[in-house]
Amino acid sequence: GQNIDQPTEMTATEGAIVQINCTYQTSGFNGLFWYQQHAGEAPTFLSYNVLDGLEEKGRFSSFLSRSKGYSYLLLKELQMKDSASYLCAVSFDRGSTLGRLYFGRGTQLTVWP
Amino acid sequence: DTEVTQTPKHLVMGMTNKKSLKCEQHMGHRAMYWYKQKAKKPPELMFVYSYEKLSINESVPSRFSPECPNSSLLNLHLHALQPEDSALYLCASSQEGQGNSPLHFGNGTRLTVT
């Protein structure tokens, strides 16, 4: 729902940098979250962006452009344990969408040695 | 380690059984959620409780019945389920229910309906 779009799959090698993009419809945008989910496990929270710009947390950074309806998650110094699905999720601030978090389909990242 | 605890971790039930999933959080969060997740799909919202009141029901069939006994507990009562209801059921909590704070997920209950 809400036209949240992210690539289905990506691959990269250990030590490399990978950028996972997410686009969404801008009308009523409230905030954007990134989650990591390993197979068979629960999603874990990575980052939250509400204002334009880059938020950095160690090896992971997340960027937001509200006007363009665009975000990316940047993973540096990739490790094998980073192989997981990365979910972009957007909250909206009006009407029937209030309180709902809409998830993208997830990007399955595979990190090769 | 997750701060949202779900029990049981696995559940197998027949279509005529009645069972309950349980969720507990002690972070003082005021919103709690049930999500359903099928393999290789994103989580799908089922219910939201905000300040112990049901605020969102995503047109979920009545064979799923949520209950929020207090601000720390959330249950999902199951009755007369179908095999297609087999999935990972995730409980989550957040500080508030307006979409401004991150969800903290439990490890889920993997449900199989036979």
HADDOCK unambig.tbl for C-alpha pairs under 7 A between the chains (distance, minus, plus):
assign (segid A and resid 31 and name CA) (segid B and resid 100 and name CA) 6.68 0.50 0.50
assign (segid A and resid 41 and name CA) (segid B and resid 107 and name CA) 6.01 0.50 0.50
assign (segid A and resid 42 and name CA) (segid B and resid 105 and name CA) 6.12 0.50 0.50
assign (segid A and resid 42 and name CA) (segid B and resid 106 and name CA) 6.32 0.50 0.50
assign (segid A and resid 42 and name CA) (segid B and resid 107 and name CA) 4.84 0.50 0.50
assign (segid A and resid 42 and name CA) (segid B and resid 108 and name CA) 6.44 0.50 0.50
assign (segid A and resid 43 and name CA) (segid B and resid 105 and name CA) 6.36 0.50 0.50
assign (segid A and resid 44 and name CA) (segid B and resid 105 and name CA) 6.85 0.50 0.50
assign (segid A and resid 45 and name CA) (segid B and resid 102 and name CA) 6.86 0.50 0.50
assign (segid A and resid 45 and name CA) (segid B and resid 104 and name CA) 6.95 0.50 0.50
assign (segid A and resid 91 and name CA) (segid B and resid 99 and name CA) 5.33 0.50 0.50
assign (segid A and resid 98 and name CA) (segid B and resid 98 and name CA) 6.04 0.50 0.50
assign (segid A and resid 99 and name CA) (segid B and resid 97 and name CA) 5.27 0.50 0.50
assign (segid A and resid 99 and name CA) (segid B and resid 98 and name CA) 4.20 0.50 0.50
assign (segid A and resid 99 and name CA) (segid B and resid 99 and name CA) 4.89 0.50 0.50
assign (segid A and resid 100 and name CA) (segid B and resid 99 and name CA) 6.46 0.50 0.50
assign (segid A and resid 101 and name CA) (segid B and resid 99 and name CA) 6.52 0.50 0.50
assign (segid A and resid 103 and name CA) (segid B and resid 42 and name CA) 6.23 0.50 0.50
assign (segid A and resid 103 and name CA) (segid B and resid 43 and name CA) 6.97 0.50 0.50
assign (segid A and resid 104 and name CA) (segid B and resid 42 and name CA) 6.69 0.50 0.50
assign (segid A and resid 105 and name CA) (segid B and resid 41 and name CA) 6.08 0.50 0.50
assign (segid A and resid 105 and name CA) (segid B and resid 42 and name CA) 5.17 0.50 0.50
assign (segid A and resid 106 and name CA) (segid B and resid 42 and name CA) 6.43 0.50 0.50
